[in-house]
């Protein structure tokens, strides 16, 4: 996963609270059609989507957000785990990763491997051109 940086709790901690992202909706709406064109251009429409990343609570440094599906309901809760081998990331934050202007995906939420499409995950994380172009778009529209 060349375009994926390791999980770091600092990236979740840096997310805005839900009530503070509401002000950013016009910025996202203004760039949504351009983003849609980008998703189509790179064949990502059925693979990835946009989300207004935010948090409702703090996580400890040893916790991850993990989705659990029970019947027809989905629950996302903090889980203490050192072993992520049975989990796959499905929600990411795109960040500029260094002086070279490259972009990386930072995992923010995980789910059991049985409910994450590994094929779609690999399609996303191996599409360096999409990640670079999408990162540039977000940077141009000052979406963080």
VENWO-V785178 format. One line per field, one symbol per residue. ss: DSSP state (H for helix, E for strand, C for the rest). psi: psi as a letter, one per 20 degrees, with the letter a starting at -180 (. if undefined). A space follows every 10 residues. Layout:
BEGIN
ss->???
psi->???
END
This chain:
BEGIN
ss->CCCEECCCHH HHHCCCEHHH HHHHHHHHHH HHHHHHHHHH HCCCCCCCCC CCCCECCCCC CCEEEEEEEE CCEEEEEEEE CCCCCCEEEE EEEEEECCCC CCEEEEEEEE EEHHHCCHHH HHHHHCCHHH HHHHHHHHHH CCCC
psi->mhjpqqqphh hghiqqqgii ihiighgghh jghggghggg hjkjgjgrrq qnprqirqqr hjqqpppppo cjqpppqppo phojhjqqqi pqppqpiahi jqqqpophqr qqhhjpohgh ghggiimhgg gghggggggh jlp.
END
